[in-house]
Amino acid sequence: MRTLMIAGNWKMNNGIEQTGMFVHNLEAWLTAADAGRKVAAALSDKRVEIVIAPPFTSLAEAVRAKTTSYIRISAQNVHDEPKGAFTGEISLLMLEEAKCDYVLIGHSERRHVFCESDELLERKLKATLESRVLPIFCVGELLEERTDGKMKSVLKKQLQSAWNDLRPDAVGKKLVVAYEPVWAIGTGKTAGNDDAQEACAYIRSLAKEDFDSETAAALRILYGGSVKPENSAGILSQPDIDGLLIGGASLAVDSFEKILENAVS
Ligand code: PGA
């Protein structure tokens, strides 16, 4: 049984004050509202896990505002070196010290806006697996790659360049993969349930080919790209989708709560 992960990627949104309010309100809902208490029961049974990824300057506030262990914290990026002359960067040691549980690696905006290469992302993934922070590794094809029939070859290249020579237990127990078709991110266009399932099933089949069936069965695979309360249940009902990476609809606590509610009902 894979634990569902419902993760909010806030990108460059929600400063310190909004982060504190969000955490406070979400915890209040989890402890006091009927729907929230159902989600809290699912959290205790490890049927679901909640992750938020605030910007770097809000991480400490997210940790400070938490009074329960319901919400786990992710950073949105990390450098692969432990320290040094890398102006503007943050290390894994710093994320550990800030009490981050997860870090996003290779989000499409990092790949396409900040030109992060497969080689760099491989180094980031390997460095993260040596730390106490767990990686959420993002992959996904551009619109022209999908229309040219290259979805699978793009996913294969992005994944194999990153997980070549990793041990199966690191992939099965520590890695979370997020499939986010670039054309569906922030555009309002969601992949259809069947398209999202097809891509996530393909990722699982690659894990089986490159590692073994036990690793493939344990690997958690999220879908991301214009997820909203209205489409989340359909996406989550797909057999190879183990959670959601949500951008816009995770910024306000009420739509995030609605998605959490859908995840456990
Ligand atoms: P979106 O973003 O839900 O706003 O499309 C998803 C993401 O970029 O992780």
py3Dmol code that shows the C-alpha trace and the ligand (Angstrom):
import py3Dmol

protein = """\
ATOM      1  CA  MET A   1       0.000   0.000   0.000  1.00  0.00           C
ATOM      2  CA  ARG A   2       1.636   3.281  -1.125  1.00  0.00           C
ATOM      3  CA  THR A   3       0.918   6.361   0.996  1.00  0.00           C
ATOM      4  CA  LEU A   4      -0.800   9.078  -1.074  1.00  0.00           C
ATOM      5  CA  MET A   5       1.100  12.352  -1.088  1.00  0.00           C
ATOM      6  CA  ILE A   6      -0.790  15.616  -1.502  1.00  0.00           C
ATOM      7  CA  ALA A   7       1.876  18.259  -2.021  1.00  0.00           C
ATOM      8  CA  GLY A   8       1.528  22.003  -2.552  1.00  0.00           C
ATOM      9  CA  ASN A   9       4.255  23.745  -4.548  1.00  0.00           C
ATOM     10  CA  TRP A  10       3.898  27.417  -3.708  1.00  0.00           C
ATOM     11  CA  LYS A  11       6.611  28.594  -6.111  1.00  0.00           C
ATOM     12  CA  MET A  12       7.368  32.319  -5.506  1.00  0.00           C
ATOM     13  CA  ASN A  13       4.144  32.902  -3.535  1.00  0.00           C
ATOM     14  CA  ASN A  14       3.130  33.108   0.132  1.00  0.00           C
ATOM     15  CA  GLY A  15       5.517  35.089   2.266  1.00  0.00           C
ATOM     16  CA  ILE A  16       6.179  34.598   5.971  1.00  0.00           C
ATOM     17  CA  GLU A  17       2.880  35.953   7.270  1.00  0.00           C
ATOM     18  CA  GLN A  18       0.738  34.022   4.743  1.00  0.00           C
ATOM     19  CA  THR A  19       2.696  30.853   5.473  1.00  0.00           C
ATOM     20  CA  GLY A  20       2.061  31.103   9.213  1.00  0.00           C
ATOM     21  CA  MET A  21      -1.664  31.693   8.601  1.00  0.00           C
ATOM     22  CA  PHE A  22      -1.911  28.799   6.148  1.00  0.00           C
ATOM     23  CA  VAL A  23      -0.292  26.326   8.555  1.00  0.00           C
ATOM     24  CA  HIS A  24      -2.404  27.568  11.458  1.00  0.00           C
ATOM     25  CA  ASN A  25      -5.659  27.349   9.460  1.00  0.00           C
ATOM     26  CA  LEU A  26      -4.883  23.949   7.968  1.00  0.00           C
ATOM     27  CA  GLU A  27      -4.044  22.465  11.376  1.00  0.00           C
ATOM     28  CA  ALA A  28      -7.217  23.970  12.847  1.00  0.00           C
ATOM     29  CA  TRP A  29      -9.253  22.336  10.041  1.00  0.00           C
ATOM     30  CA  LEU A  30      -7.519  18.982  10.569  1.00  0.00           C
ATOM     31  CA  THR A  31      -8.308  18.992  14.263  1.00  0.00           C
ATOM     32  CA  ALA A  32     -11.753  20.636  14.360  1.00  0.00           C
ATOM     33  CA  ALA A  33     -13.734  20.196  11.119  1.00  0.00           C
ATOM     34  CA  ASP A  34     -15.520  16.908  10.292  1.00  0.00           C
ATOM     35  CA  ALA A  35     -13.879  16.640   6.880  1.00  0.00           C
ATOM     36  CA  GLY A  36     -10.522  17.650   8.367  1.00  0.00           C
ATOM     37  CA  ARG A  37     -10.734  14.998  11.063  1.00  0.00           C
ATOM     38  CA  LYS A  38     -11.261  12.328   8.376  1.00  0.00           C
ATOM     39  CA  VAL A  39      -8.072  13.543   6.706  1.00  0.00           C
ATOM     40  CA  ALA A  40      -6.279  13.530  10.085  1.00  0.00           C
ATOM     41  CA  ALA A  41      -7.340   9.900  10.640  1.00  0.00           C
ATOM     42  CA  ALA A  42      -5.930   9.022   7.205  1.00  0.00           C
ATOM     43  CA  LEU A  43      -2.698  10.828   8.160  1.00  0.00           C
ATOM     44  CA  SER A  44      -2.397   8.757  11.331  1.00  0.00           C
ATOM     45  CA  ASP A  45      -2.965   5.535   9.374  1.00  0.00           C
ATOM     46  CA  LYS A  46      -0.336   6.620   6.826  1.00  0.00           C
ATOM     47  CA  ARG A  47      -2.911   6.452   4.036  1.00  0.00           C
ATOM     48  CA  VAL A  48      -2.071  10.034   3.126  1.00  0.00           C
ATOM     49  CA  GLU A  49       0.741  12.513   3.681  1.00  0.00           C
ATOM     50  CA  ILE A  50       0.514  16.319   3.414  1.00  0.00           C
ATOM     51  CA  VAL A  51       3.487  18.304   2.133  1.00  0.00           C
ATOM     52  CA  ILE A  52       3.810  22.035   1.517  1.00  0.00           C
ATOM     53  CA  ALA A  53       6.726  23.606  -0.343  1.00  0.00           C
ATOM     54  CA  PRO A  54       6.968  27.286   0.647  1.00  0.00           C
ATOM     55  CA  PRO A  55       9.680  29.598  -0.687  1.00  0.00           C
ATOM     56  CA  PHE A  56      13.020  29.475   1.173  1.00  0.00           C
ATOM     57  CA  THR A  57      12.298  32.548   3.296  1.00  0.00           C
ATOM     58  CA  SER A  58       9.051  31.001   4.569  1.00  0.00           C
ATOM     59  CA  LEU A  59      10.439  27.563   5.492  1.00  0.00           C
ATOM     60  CA  ALA A  60      11.359  28.504   9.052  1.00  0.00           C
ATOM     61  CA  GLU A  61       7.911  30.022   9.627  1.00  0.00           C
ATOM     62  CA  ALA A  62       6.192  26.874   8.320  1.00  0.00           C
ATOM     63  CA  VAL A  63       8.209  24.798  10.806  1.00  0.00           C
ATOM     64  CA  ARG A  64       7.634  27.274  13.638  1.00  0.00           C
ATOM     65  CA  ALA A  65       3.877  27.504  13.053  1.00  0.00           C
ATOM     66  CA  LYS A  66       3.349  23.734  13.154  1.00  0.00           C
ATOM     67  CA  THR A  67       2.025  22.366  16.428  1.00  0.00           C
ATOM     68  CA  THR A  68       1.367  18.816  15.146  1.00  0.00           C
ATOM     69  CA  SER A  69       3.223  16.420  12.868  1.00  0.00           C
ATOM     70  CA  TYR A  70       0.419  16.519  10.275  1.00  0.00           C
ATOM     71  CA  ILE A  71       2.194  18.742   7.754  1.00  0.00           C
ATOM     72  CA  ARG A  72       5.549  17.934   6.220  1.00  0.00           C
ATOM     73  CA  ILE A  73       7.758  20.603   4.713  1.00  0.00           C
ATOM     74  CA  SER A  74       9.553  20.647   1.378  1.00  0.00           C
ATOM     75  CA  ALA A  75      12.010  23.072  -0.166  1.00  0.00           C
ATOM     76  CA  GLN A  76      11.621  23.894  -3.852  1.00  0.00           C
ATOM     77  CA  ASN A  77      15.269  23.583  -4.876  1.00  0.00           C
ATOM     78  CA  VAL A  78      18.737  22.784  -3.547  1.00  0.00           C
ATOM     79  CA  HIS A  79      22.369  22.975  -4.667  1.00  0.00           C
ATOM     80  CA  ASP A  80      24.345  19.752  -5.021  1.00  0.00           C
ATOM     81  CA  GLU A  81      27.491  21.005  -3.222  1.00  0.00           C
ATOM     82  CA  PRO A  82      27.619  21.014   0.603  1.00  0.00           C
ATOM     83  CA  LYS A  83      28.930  24.602   0.899  1.00  0.00           C
ATOM     84  CA  GLY A  84      31.084  27.201  -0.777  1.00  0.00           C
ATOM     85  CA  ALA A  85      31.107  30.143  -3.148  1.00  0.00           C
ATOM     86  CA  PHE A  86      27.686  29.651  -4.777  1.00  0.00           C
ATOM     87  CA  THR A  87      25.958  33.007  -4.374  1.00  0.00           C
ATOM     88  CA  GLY A  88      22.201  32.700  -4.039  1.00  0.00           C
ATOM     89  CA  GLU A  89      22.193  28.939  -3.444  1.00  0.00           C
ATOM     90  CA  ILE A  90      21.080  26.767  -0.504  1.00  0.00           C
ATOM     91  CA  SER A  91      22.693  23.473   0.569  1.00  0.00           C
ATOM     92  CA  LEU A  92      21.233  20.207   1.815  1.00  0.00           C
ATOM     93  CA  LEU A  93      22.839  20.828   5.203  1.00  0.00           C
ATOM     94  CA  MET A  94      20.897  24.088   5.394  1.00  0.00           C
ATOM     95  CA  LEU A  95      17.655  22.313   4.463  1.00  0.00           C
ATOM     96  CA  GLU A  96      18.334  19.675   7.130  1.00  0.00           C
ATOM     97  CA  GLU A  97      18.983  22.404   9.676  1.00  0.00           C
ATOM     98  CA  ALA A  98      15.742  24.139   8.596  1.00  0.00           C
ATOM     99  CA  LYS A  99      13.947  20.807   9.273  1.00  0.00           C
ATOM    100  CA  CYS A 100      12.845  20.166   5.707  1.00  0.00           C
ATOM    101  CA  ASP A 101      11.520  16.677   5.045  1.00  0.00           C
ATOM    102  CA  TYR A 102      11.567  16.900   1.248  1.00  0.00           C
ATOM    103  CA  VAL A 103      13.003  18.902  -1.634  1.00  0.00           C
ATOM    104  CA  LEU A 104      11.684  19.336  -5.181  1.00  0.00           C
ATOM    105  CA  ILE A 105      14.301  18.560  -7.810  1.00  0.00           C
ATOM    106  CA  GLY A 106      13.962  19.267 -11.525  1.00  0.00           C
ATOM    107  CA  HIS A 107      10.636  21.082 -11.489  1.00  0.00           C
ATOM    108  CA  SER A 108       9.863  22.115 -15.083  1.00  0.00           C
ATOM    109  CA  GLU A 109      10.468  25.771 -14.220  1.00  0.00           C
ATOM    110  CA  ARG A 110      13.968  24.830 -12.993  1.00  0.00           C
ATOM    111  CA  ARG A 111      14.549  22.794 -16.157  1.00  0.00           C
ATOM    112  CA  HIS A 112      13.132  25.246 -18.680  1.00  0.00           C
ATOM    113  CA  VAL A 113      13.314  28.738 -17.130  1.00  0.00           C
ATOM    114  CA  PHE A 114      16.568  28.237 -15.216  1.00  0.00           C
ATOM    115  CA  CYS A 115      18.060  25.808 -17.769  1.00  0.00           C
ATOM    116  CA  GLU A 116      18.955  23.047 -15.296  1.00  0.00           C
ATOM    117  CA  SER A 117      20.363  20.094 -17.229  1.00  0.00           C
ATOM    118  CA  ASP A 118      19.841  16.363 -16.733  1.00  0.00           C
ATOM    119  CA  GLU A 119      23.480  16.162 -15.542  1.00  0.00           C
ATOM    120  CA  LEU A 120      22.960  18.814 -12.859  1.00  0.00           C
ATOM    121  CA  LEU A 121      19.694  17.207 -11.735  1.00  0.00           C
ATOM    122  CA  GLU A 122      21.416  13.838 -11.457  1.00  0.00           C
ATOM    123  CA  ARG A 123      23.991  15.406  -9.122  1.00  0.00           C
ATOM    124  CA  LYS A 124      21.254  17.077  -7.059  1.00  0.00           C
ATOM    125  CA  LEU A 125      19.314  13.813  -6.760  1.00  0.00           C
ATOM    126  CA  LYS A 126      22.366  11.823  -5.715  1.00  0.00           C
ATOM    127  CA  ALA A 127      23.445  14.437  -3.169  1.00  0.00           C
ATOM    128  CA  THR A 128      19.921  14.532  -1.728  1.00  0.00           C
ATOM    129  CA  LEU A 129      19.815  10.762  -1.337  1.00  0.00           C
ATOM    130  CA  GLU A 130      22.959  11.046   0.811  1.00  0.00           C
ATOM    131  CA  SER A 131      21.166  13.494   3.131  1.00  0.00           C
ATOM    132  CA  ARG A 132      18.221  13.280   5.526  1.00  0.00           C
ATOM    133  CA  VAL A 133      16.029  15.187   3.040  1.00  0.00           C
ATOM    134  CA  LEU A 134      13.929  13.107   0.626  1.00  0.00           C
ATOM    135  CA  PRO A 135      13.720  13.980  -3.086  1.00  0.00           C
ATOM    136  CA  ILE A 136      10.579  14.658  -5.117  1.00  0.00           C
ATOM    137  CA  PHE A 137      12.024  14.367  -8.610  1.00  0.00           C
ATOM    138  CA  CYS A 138       9.953  16.037 -11.348  1.00  0.00           C
ATOM    139  CA  VAL A 139       9.790  14.933 -14.964  1.00  0.00           C
ATOM    140  CA  GLY A 140       7.545  15.836 -17.881  1.00  0.00           C
ATOM    141  CA  GLU A 141       7.398  16.528 -21.599  1.00  0.00           C
ATOM    142  CA  LEU A 142       6.840  19.811 -23.478  1.00  0.00           C
ATOM    143  CA  LEU A 143       3.756  20.189 -25.689  1.00  0.00           C
ATOM    144  CA  GLU A 144       5.731  19.756 -28.926  1.00  0.00           C
ATOM    145  CA  GLU A 145       7.387  16.633 -27.530  1.00  0.00           C
ATOM    146  CA  ARG A 146       3.952  15.171 -26.769  1.00  0.00           C
ATOM    147  CA  THR A 147       2.533  16.064 -30.204  1.00  0.00           C
ATOM    148  CA  ASP A 148       5.642  14.546 -31.842  1.00  0.00           C
ATOM    149  CA  GLY A 149       4.935  11.283 -29.976  1.00  0.00           C
ATOM    150  CA  LYS A 150       8.043  11.658 -27.792  1.00  0.00           C
ATOM    151  CA  MET A 151       6.429  11.618 -24.326  1.00  0.00           C
ATOM    152  CA  LYS A 152       7.884   8.237 -23.379  1.00  0.00           C
ATOM    153  CA  SER A 153      11.367   8.893 -24.739  1.00  0.00           C
ATOM    154  CA  VAL A 154      11.539  12.217 -22.851  1.00  0.00           C
ATOM    155  CA  LEU A 155      10.460  10.601 -19.563  1.00  0.00           C
ATOM    156  CA  LYS A 156      12.921   7.764 -20.108  1.00  0.00           C
ATOM    157  CA  LYS A 157      15.838  10.137 -20.711  1.00  0.00           C
ATOM    158  CA  GLN A 158      14.968  12.355 -17.714  1.00  0.00           C
ATOM    159  CA  LEU A 159      14.579   9.392 -15.360  1.00  0.00           C
ATOM    160  CA  GLN A 160      17.394   7.179 -16.548  1.00  0.00           C
ATOM    161  CA  SER A 161      19.918  10.009 -16.532  1.00  0.00           C
ATOM    162  CA  ALA A 162      18.969  10.635 -12.886  1.00  0.00           C
ATOM    163  CA  TRP A 163      18.548   7.138 -11.474  1.00  0.00           C
ATOM    164  CA  ASN A 164      21.266   5.290 -13.347  1.00  0.00           C
ATOM    165  CA  ASP A 165      23.450   3.544 -10.753  1.00  0.00           C
ATOM    166  CA  LEU A 166      21.104   4.222  -7.810  1.00  0.00           C
ATOM    167  CA  ARG A 167      20.397   1.306  -5.510  1.00  0.00           C
ATOM    168  CA  PRO A 168      16.885  -0.184  -5.826  1.00  0.00           C
ATOM    169  CA  ASP A 169      16.108   0.476  -2.142  1.00  0.00           C
ATOM    170  CA  ALA A 170      16.881   4.203  -2.580  1.00  0.00           C
ATOM    171  CA  VAL A 171      14.422   4.339  -5.481  1.00  0.00           C
ATOM    172  CA  GLY A 172      11.701   2.250  -3.815  1.00  0.00           C
ATOM    173  CA  LYS A 173      11.938   3.680  -0.304  1.00  0.00           C
ATOM    174  CA  LYS A 174      13.163   7.265  -0.661  1.00  0.00           C
ATOM    175  CA  LEU A 175      12.412   8.631  -4.111  1.00  0.00           C
ATOM    176  CA  VAL A 176       9.107  10.224  -5.091  1.00  0.00           C
ATOM    177  CA  VAL A 177       8.664  10.930  -8.818  1.00  0.00           C
ATOM    178  CA  ALA A 178       6.286  13.687  -9.951  1.00  0.00           C
ATOM    179  CA  TYR A 179       5.003  13.492 -13.527  1.00  0.00           C
ATOM    180  CA  GLU A 180       4.163  17.027 -14.628  1.00  0.00           C
ATOM    181  CA  PRO A 181       3.511  17.521 -18.344  1.00  0.00           C
ATOM    182  CA  VAL A 182       4.915  21.007 -18.977  1.00  0.00           C
ATOM    183  CA  TRP A 183       1.936  21.987 -21.162  1.00  0.00           C
ATOM    184  CA  ALA A 184      -0.427  21.386 -18.226  1.00  0.00           C
ATOM    185  CA  ILE A 185       1.418  23.483 -15.643  1.00  0.00           C
ATOM    186  CA  GLY A 186      -0.331  26.748 -14.807  1.00  0.00           C
ATOM    187  CA  THR A 187      -2.275  26.602 -18.084  1.00  0.00           C
ATOM    188  CA  GLY A 188      -5.607  25.259 -16.879  1.00  0.00           C
ATOM    189  CA  LYS A 189      -5.096  22.268 -19.232  1.00  0.00           C
ATOM    190  CA  THR A 190      -4.976  19.068 -17.222  1.00  0.00           C
ATOM    191  CA  ALA A 191      -3.834  15.820 -18.766  1.00  0.00           C
ATOM    192  CA  GLY A 192      -6.902  13.597 -19.094  1.00  0.00           C
ATOM    193  CA  ASN A 193      -7.106  10.906 -16.443  1.00  0.00           C
ATOM    194  CA  ASP A 194      -6.119   8.282 -19.027  1.00  0.00           C
ATOM    195  CA  ASP A 195      -3.138  10.296 -20.291  1.00  0.00           C
ATOM    196  CA  ALA A 196      -1.915  10.916 -16.738  1.00  0.00           C
ATOM    197  CA  GLN A 197      -2.351   7.224 -15.897  1.00  0.00           C
ATOM    198  CA  GLU A 198      -0.561   6.134 -19.086  1.00  0.00           C
ATOM    199  CA  ALA A 199       2.475   8.291 -18.293  1.00  0.00           C
ATOM    200  CA  CYS A 200       2.617   7.227 -14.622  1.00  0.00           C
ATOM    201  CA  ALA A 201       2.221   3.540 -15.557  1.00  0.00           C
ATOM    202  CA  TYR A 202       5.069   4.007 -18.026  1.00  0.00           C
ATOM    203  CA  ILE A 203       7.274   5.470 -15.267  1.00  0.00           C
ATOM    204  CA  ARG A 204       6.476   2.459 -13.080  1.00  0.00           C
ATOM    205  CA  SER A 205       7.279   0.068 -15.934  1.00  0.00           C
ATOM    206  CA  LEU A 206      10.657   1.799 -16.364  1.00  0.00           C
ATOM    207  CA  ALA A 207      11.387   1.317 -12.652  1.00  0.00           C
ATOM    208  CA  LYS A 208      10.599  -2.376 -13.106  1.00  0.00           C
ATOM    209  CA  GLU A 209      12.878  -2.626 -16.135  1.00  0.00           C
ATOM    210  CA  ASP A 210      15.765  -0.711 -14.567  1.00  0.00           C
ATOM    211  CA  PHE A 211      15.430  -2.143 -11.018  1.00  0.00           C
ATOM    212  CA  ASP A 212      12.903  -4.855 -10.134  1.00  0.00           C
ATOM    213  CA  SER A 213       9.181  -5.380  -9.555  1.00  0.00           C
ATOM    214  CA  GLU A 214       9.399  -4.781  -5.809  1.00  0.00           C
ATOM    215  CA  THR A 215      11.017  -1.372  -6.382  1.00  0.00           C
ATOM    216  CA  ALA A 216       8.461  -0.495  -9.054  1.00  0.00           C
ATOM    217  CA  ALA A 217       5.584  -1.479  -6.754  1.00  0.00           C
ATOM    218  CA  ALA A 218       6.963   0.662  -3.895  1.00  0.00           C
ATOM    219  CA  LEU A 219       7.803   3.784  -5.968  1.00  0.00           C
ATOM    220  CA  ARG A 220       5.446   6.715  -5.355  1.00  0.00           C
ATOM    221  CA  ILE A 221       4.444   8.613  -8.496  1.00  0.00           C
ATOM    222  CA  LEU A 222       2.573  11.934  -8.319  1.00  0.00           C
ATOM    223  CA  TYR A 223       0.728  13.809 -11.048  1.00  0.00           C
ATOM    224  CA  GLY A 224       0.967  17.596 -11.334  1.00  0.00           C
ATOM    225  CA  GLY A 225      -0.393  20.188 -13.760  1.00  0.00           C
ATOM    226  CA  SER A 226      -3.534  22.322 -13.247  1.00  0.00           C
ATOM    227  CA  VAL A 227      -4.874  20.093 -10.454  1.00  0.00           C
ATOM    228  CA  LYS A 228      -7.944  21.623  -8.794  1.00  0.00           C
ATOM    229  CA  PRO A 229     -10.618  20.437  -6.372  1.00  0.00           C
ATOM    230  CA  GLU A 230     -12.850  19.671  -9.408  1.00  0.00           C
ATOM    231  CA  ASN A 231     -10.442  17.259 -11.127  1.00  0.00           C
ATOM    232  CA  SER A 232      -8.406  15.853  -8.232  1.00  0.00           C
ATOM    233  CA  ALA A 233     -10.608  12.848  -7.420  1.00  0.00           C
ATOM    234  CA  GLY A 234     -10.582  11.563 -11.016  1.00  0.00           C
ATOM    235  CA  ILE A 235      -6.794  11.803 -11.225  1.00  0.00           C
ATOM    236  CA  LEU A 236      -6.315  10.143  -7.837  1.00  0.00           C
ATOM    237  CA  SER A 237      -8.559   7.227  -8.833  1.00  0.00           C
ATOM    238  CA  GLN A 238      -5.957   6.070 -11.380  1.00  0.00           C
ATOM    239  CA  PRO A 239      -4.070   2.958 -10.250  1.00  0.00           C
ATOM    240  CA  ASP A 240      -0.528   4.231 -10.873  1.00  0.00           C
ATOM    241  CA  ILE A 241      -1.044   7.728  -9.439  1.00  0.00           C
ATOM    242  CA  ASP A 242      -0.046   8.007  -5.778  1.00  0.00           C
ATOM    243  CA  GLY A 243      -0.653  11.665  -5.170  1.00  0.00           C
ATOM    244  CA  LEU A 244      -0.655  15.198  -6.525  1.00  0.00           C
ATOM    245  CA  LEU A 245       1.809  18.047  -6.864  1.00  0.00           C
ATOM    246  CA  ILE A 246      -0.365  21.152  -6.883  1.00  0.00           C
ATOM    247  CA  GLY A 247       0.669  24.693  -7.761  1.00  0.00           C
ATOM    248  CA  GLY A 248      -2.031  27.369  -8.018  1.00  0.00           C
ATOM    249  CA  ALA A 249      -4.738  25.452  -6.145  1.00  0.00           C
ATOM    250  CA  SER A 250      -2.452  24.880  -3.146  1.00  0.00           C
ATOM    251  CA  LEU A 251      -1.943  28.576  -2.397  1.00  0.00           C
ATOM    252  CA  ALA A 252      -5.256  29.123  -0.643  1.00  0.00           C
ATOM    253  CA  VAL A 253      -5.999  26.842   2.271  1.00  0.00           C
ATOM    254  CA  ASP A 254      -9.653  26.178   1.344  1.00  0.00           C
ATOM    255  CA  SER A 255      -8.948  24.719  -2.116  1.00  0.00           C
ATOM    256  CA  PHE A 256      -6.037  22.695  -0.692  1.00  0.00           C
ATOM    257  CA  GLU A 257      -8.378  21.341   2.011  1.00  0.00           C
ATOM    258  CA  LYS A 258     -10.979  20.396  -0.614  1.00  0.00           C
ATOM    259  CA  ILE A 259      -8.341  18.398  -2.513  1.00  0.00           C
ATOM    260  CA  LEU A 260      -7.302  16.678   0.740  1.00  0.00           C
ATOM    261  CA  GLU A 261     -10.935  15.855   1.435  1.00  0.00           C
ATOM    262  CA  ASN A 262     -11.298  14.327  -2.047  1.00  0.00           C
ATOM    263  CA  ALA A 263      -8.134  12.283  -1.488  1.00  0.00           C
ATOM    264  CA  VAL A 264      -9.567  10.385   1.477  1.00  0.00           C
ATOM    265  CA  SER A 265     -13.209   9.982   0.426  1.00  0.00           C
TER     266      SER A 265
END
"""
ligand_1 = """\
9
PGA
P -0.203 24.161 -11.320
O 1.363 23.894 -11.012
O -0.986 23.236 -10.427
O -0.422 25.613 -11.002
O -0.404 23.811 -12.767
C 1.845 22.612 -10.759
C 3.334 22.640 -10.544
O 4.029 23.420 -11.211
O 3.873 21.903 -9.686
"""
view = py3Dmol.view(width=600, height=400)
view.addModel(protein, "pdb")
view.setStyle({"model": 0}, {"cartoon": {"style": "trace"}})
view.addModel(ligand_1, "xyz")
view.setStyle({"model": 1}, {"stick": {}})
view.zoomTo()
view.show()
